[in-house]
C-alpha cells in the first residue's frame, strides 16, 4: 500500500488534489497552516494505490508519494 506526505505549510489550499484522488483519501483540514490557509491532509485509514495523480496536479509540489 502506498502513502503520501503533504507539506502542509507549503499548501495553499487549492484543493485540486482532492478532485484527482481516485480513492478520495485527501481531505480539507479544519486547521490552518502558518500562512493562515486551510490545507489538505491524507486519510491514512484508506488504501492509497500510489497513482501519483495528486502529486502531478499539485501546482506547488507539496505532495510526495511513496509506494
C-alpha positions, 0 to 999 in steps of 0.5 A: 500500500502506498502513502503520501506526505503533504507539506502542509505549510507549503499548501495553499489550499487549492484543493485540486488534489482532492478532485484527482484522488481516485480513492478520495483519501485527501481531505480539507483540514479544519486547521490552518497552516502558518500562512493562515490557509486551510490545507489538505491532509491524507486519510491514512485509514484508506488504501492509497494505490500510489497513482501519483495523480495528486502529486502531478496536479499539485501546482506547488509540489507539496505532495510526495508519494511513496509506494 
